[in-house]
Every structure is written in structure tokens, then in C-alpha cells.
Amino acid sequence: MLRALTAAVAEVFDTAALEAAIHAAQPNAPGYSYAGFSAQATQAGYAGVIVAIPGRRLIYLGRSAEPPVARFAR
């Protein structure tokens, strides 16, 4: 399902900021919401993701498709 972004994607992909948003979302902490995660991710330059379930990987993409890779939590 494709969804329209509500905020502009940052020009520069800030891998550290995206990783912080991911780590905050993983434990499903109180107050977590997908909308909040999406806002943090777009501010970090996130523009899309490729999910590989068998490989247990998420490949996040910035505006120019640079691909920092995150491994699924175990």
C-alpha cells in the first residue's frame, strides 16, 4: 500500500537519526506511533524501504536511493 508523505523528505540522509528512530520503535514503547516514526524518518531523509523477509533485512532509501541496511532485531 502506498501512502502520501505528510512532510518533506530531508535532502541529506542522516543514518544515525534514522537508526535512532528505528531503535526507539523496536520495543513498541509507550507513546510509539507509526505516524511519529514516519515523521522522524522523513526528517532523517528516509524516502522508501525494501523489505526482505527471508533475509530478515530492511533496506532504507534516501532521495538518491542510497541504501543503509538494517538487520531485523532478534
KARA-V170315 format. One record per pair of residues at least 24 apart in sequence whose ideal C-beta (glycine too) atoms are under 10 Angstrom apart, sorted by sequence separation. I is the first residue (numbers start at 0). J is the second residue. If there is no record, write none. Layout:
i = [I	I]
j = [J	J]
This chain:
i = [16	17	19	21	17	18	20	16	17	16	17	15	16	17	5	13	14	16	13	14	2	6	9	12	13	14	5	6	8	9	11	12	13	4	5	6	8	9	11	12	4	6	7	8	9	10	12	2	6	7	8	9	4	5	6	8	9	21	4	8	9	8	21	8	4	18	4	17	17	25	14	1	25	26	12	14	22	25	12	13	21	12	18	11	12	17	22	10	11	12	14	18	21	9	10	11	12	15	17	8	9	10	12	14	8	11	12	13	12	14]
j = [40	41	43	45	42	43	45	42	43	43	44	43	44	45	34	42	43	45	43	44	33	37	40	43	44	45	37	38	40	41	43	44	45	37	38	39	41	42	44	45	38	40	41	42	43	44	46	37	41	42	43	44	40	41	42	44	45	57	41	45	46	46	59	47	45	59	46	59	61	69	59	47	71	72	59	61	69	72	60	61	69	61	67	61	62	67	72	61	62	63	65	69	72	61	62	63	64	67	69	61	62	63	65	67	62	65	66	67	67	69]
